[in-house]
Amino acid sequence: MRSHRCLIVLDDVQTIFSSQKLAGNYQPRYENYGTFFKQIAESCHNSCLILIVGKNQEKLQH
């Protein structure tokens, strides 16, 4: 991502989170997404990340 500009689109992202819990609580096989999101947020790059979430996902607020 540092050497090339990327567009990353994650659809139905709400499915990786544990239901009825706030953001940062991932379902058992999706824990690595937390590391991924942290690396995207903290690294210097010119890429874009688009998260597509289904309706009524109020619990995903940070």
VEXDREN-2710 file (C-alpha; in Angstrom, 1 decimal):
% VEXDREN-2710
k/r/px/py/pz
1/MET/0.0/0.0/0.0
2/ARG/2.9/2.3/0.4
3/SER/4.4/1.8/-3.0
4/HIS/1.0/1.6/-4.9
5/ARG/-2.2/3.4/-4.4
6/CYS/-5.0/0.9/-3.6
7/LEU/-8.8/0.9/-3.3
8/ILE/-10.0/-1.7/-0.8
9/VAL/-13.8/-2.3/-0.5
10/LEU/-15.2/-4.5/2.2
11/ASP/-18.9/-5.4/1.8
12/ASP/-21.1/-6.6/4.6
13/VAL/-18.4/-5.6/7.1
14/GLN/-20.9/-6.0/10.0
15/THR/-20.6/-9.8/9.6
16/ILE/-17.1/-9.8/11.1
17/PHE/-18.2/-8.2/14.4
18/SER/-19.8/-10.0/17.3
19/SER/-23.5/-9.3/17.5
20/GLN/-24.8/-6.9/20.2
21/LYS/-21.2/-5.6/20.9
22/LEU/-19.4/-2.4/20.1
23/ALA/-16.8/-2.1/17.3
24/GLY/-13.6/-3.9/18.1
25/ASN/-15.3/-7.1/19.2
26/TYR/-14.8/-9.6/16.3
27/GLN/-16.3/-13.0/15.7
28/PRO/-13.8/-15.8/16.4
29/ARG/-12.3/-16.3/13.0
30/TYR/-12.2/-12.5/12.1
31/GLU/-9.9/-11.2/14.9
32/ASN/-7.2/-10.3/12.4
33/TYR/-9.4/-7.6/11.0
34/GLY/-8.6/-5.6/14.1
35/THR/-4.9/-5.6/13.3
36/PHE/-5.7/-4.8/9.6
37/PHE/-7.9/-1.8/10.6
38/LYS/-5.3/-0.5/13.0
39/GLN/-2.5/-0.8/10.4
40/ILE/-4.6/1.1/7.9
41/ALA/-5.4/3.8/10.4
42/GLU/-1.8/4.3/11.7
43/SER/0.3/3.9/8.5
44/CYS/1.1/6.6/6.0
45/HIS/-0.4/5.7/2.6
46/ASN/-2.5/7.2/-0.2
47/SER/-4.9/4.3/-0.4
48/CYS/-8.6/4.3/0.3
49/LEU/-10.7/1.9/2.4
50/ILE/-14.5/1.7/1.9
51/LEU/-16.6/-0.2/4.4
52/ILE/-20.1/-1.1/3.4
53/VAL/-22.4/-1.9/6.2
54/GLY/-26.0/-3.2/6.1
55/LYS/-28.9/-1.3/7.5
56/ASN/-29.6/-0.9/11.2
57/GLN/-26.0/-1.5/12.4
58/GLU/-26.0/1.2/15.1
59/LYS/-23.6/-0.8/17.3
60/LEU/-20.7/-0.3/14.9
61/GLN/-20.0/3.3/16.1
62/HIS/-16.6/3.9/17.5
END
